[in-house]
């Protein structure tokens, strides 16, 4: 067992991404090192439902643009609950609202190990 898999055993990670292939790769990678994936959600509404319906979330990965809708309502809901998250996006940091200035952005294509270190320092 590696240090990474020990770190993520039992951790619940919400995936919010509208690209099937990207989210499937992330899902497989998280599950391979012991995380329990919540979702994935491909729309803001689906993601908000998952946040509301899930008692415990340890982290989340948010694509910024979900089928033309910006993910910021989901980020607000996670921040209100104290759930750490990262933005996984191809967008420049200039599109991220100032209230999320302290949130890390992982540029696509996302390096999975960097994302793990960002979510679980």
N, C-alpha and C positions, 0 to 999 in steps of 0.2 A: 504494500500500500504506500502511495506517495504522500508527501506532505500536502499537496493540493487536494487529494481525495479525502484525507482526514479533515481538512479545513471545511469541505463542503458537505460532508456526510450529514444528512438530515436537514440541510439548509433548503428553504423554499424560495425559489427564484421565479419572479414573474417575467415573462417574455412578451414584449409588445412590439410586433414587427409585421408588416404587411406583405413582405416578400417570402413566399413559401420556402424557397431554397435556402435563403439566409437563415430563417428561423428554424428550419429543420436541422441545419448544421449546428446552430447554437444549442438547440434542444439536445441533440445527440451528445455534444461536447459536455454540456452541464451534467447530463445523466451519467455519462461515462466516468465522471469523477465524484459521483455520489449525491449530487443535488437532486431535489425533487422540483420538477418544472411545473409552474402554474401557468396555464394557458397552453399555447400562445393565444394572444389576442391580436387581431388584424385591424381593429377599428377602435376609436376613442371610446365609443359606447360599450363595446365588449370589454375593453380594459377596465373601465370604471365599474362595470358589473363585477368583474373578477376581484378588483380591489375591495369592493364593498362586501362581497360574499366570502372572502378568505380571511379567516381569523388571524393567521400569522403569515407574514411575508418577511423574509430576511434581506431581500434585495430585488432590484428590478433592472431590466435593460429596456430602454425606450428608444424606438426609432422616432425621429422628430416629425416626419411627415407620414401620416397614415391615410392613404387613398385621398390625398388632398386636404385632410384635416390635421392641424397641428396638435401634438400630443400634450400640450401644456396643462390641460385640465387633469390629466392622469398624473403628471408630475406634481401638481398642486395637492392632489389627494394623497399621494405617497409622502410628500413632505409633511403634510398635516399629521400623518401617522408615524413620522420619524423613520420611514423606510429608506435606506440608502439606494440610490439609483444612478445610472449613467445614461447619457444620451449616446446612442450608436447611430451615427449619421454621416452622410456625405456633405451636409451643410457646413458652412463656415460658422465659427462661433458668434459672428455678428447677428445671426438670426435667433440666438438664444436670448430670451428676455433677461433684463438685469437681475430680476429676483432669483434667477438660477445661475448667477455668475460663479458661485462656488461649486457647482456641479461639474464633474468631469465629463468630457466629451471624448468618445473613442471614435476616431475617423474610420469610415468604411473604406476598404474592407477591414473589418475589426480583427485585431490580433487577440485571440481568445485568452492567452495567458496575461496579456496586459489588462484586459477587461476584468479578469479574476483578481489581479493585484489591486485594481482600482476599487472594486466592490468590497473586497475583503482584505484590507491592508494589514 
